[in-house]
Amino acid sequence: MPRRTGPFHLPLAAHAPINERVRVSPRARPGAPEAGERASGRPAAARLRRASTLRLSPARSPQLPRGRMTAWDGVLPFYPQPRHAAGFSVPLLIVILVFLSLAASFLLILPGIRGRSRWFWLVRVLLSLFIGAEIVAVHFSGDWFVGRVWTNTSYKAFSTARVQVHVGLHVGLVGVNITLRGTPVQQLNETIDYNERFTWRLDEDYTKEYVDALEKGLPDPVLYLAEKFTPSSPCGLYHQYHLAGHYAGATLWVAFCFWIIANALLSTPAPLYGGLALLATGAFTLFAVFAFASVSAVPLCRFRLGPEALTPRYGASFWVTLATGILSLLLGGAVVILQRARPGALRSFLDQGGSQTKANPPLVLDNPRHQQCGGSDSNITTVL
């Protein structure tokens, strides 16, 4: 019986003389029987064993790298990487950069505007950009309803270990953001710094994201708060905030459309319609605030994290949106009132040409030859 060898060793037949070794034709099909095998009637198992022996020969086997298999900086690529907290919201950052670039472009051309109108255009353009940027940016902000607490609570399931952490709850129009940061960050031989987001957009599945969080084994405080906003939770927070965020977002997009129309109409000789568009902008912005505020009328479930309770309150996005709506109403109302009471003063204020007419009186040109001929008295009036 032939002696069995390892996977990377040739059998004893491999040490036979060269003329006795098996020759494989390059044109022969893999696994096809040769003439000698057809004549001798060798079984198929022998052919397969010989083919596997040839494939596993040291001359044909790849050389494995020696040492530790690391990707870069000694990080093992086949093991979970260290977790890092999520940074700034990318859509929110894009919106801010776009409006900042528009403001910077206007400031570059501002020195080319002469006289007192330079300051008028500075206030007008920057104020308009602030209203538009705020209406768009709050869609991607998670600071409509905010709660924070420092507590000593359990960290992982099936463990009695407790950690001192800072827990944050940030509710927005499209989802909820939960932060967990240790004080200090390094506890239990881990870096406790989590920033998890759960969305409830129309094309997102909140339940699936919550199940994925369970499979990842996130800390208990994160899972506890995320479970309160699931559709199956008895608190009912999912349906309340989902509908409130949906209607508030829709009305804010309508307000943004009216803001664009208002800017276009205020640059025309019909500022009255621009004022009406500003009134519509403020009205729809306030509708969004009231739609989200209607949720607070419903009693919330108590969020207990260890010995402390987390109590959410209205955040910065809520109050800034409310202030923007009131500002738009005031500006639109001022334009409408001035148009009704003193239209000339409004056109002068909006730099429509009335100020130039007052500053430069009309120039009257007389034709003396025409008067000598006995023609009618005629003047040529030119406004410069």
Secondary structure, 3 states (H helix, E strand, C coil): CCCCCCCCCCCHHHHCCHHHCCCCCCCCCCCCCCHHHHHHCCCHHHHHHHHHHHHCCCCCCCCCCCCCCCCCCCCCCCCCCCCCCCCCCHHHHHHHHHHHHHHHHHHHHHHHCCCCHHHHHHHHHHHHHHHHHHHHHCCCCCCCEEEEEEEEEECCCCCCCEEEEEEEEEECCCEEEEEEEEEEEEECCEEEEEEEEEECCCCCCHHHHHHHHHHHCCCHHHHHHHHHCCCCCCCCHHHHHHHHHHHHHHHHHHHHHHHHHHHHHCCCCCHHHHHHHHHHHHHHHHHHHHHHHHHHHCCCCCEEECCEEECCEECHHHHHHHHHHHHHHHHHHHHHHHHHHCHHHHHHHCCCCHHHHHHCCCEEEECHHHHHCCCCCCEEEECC
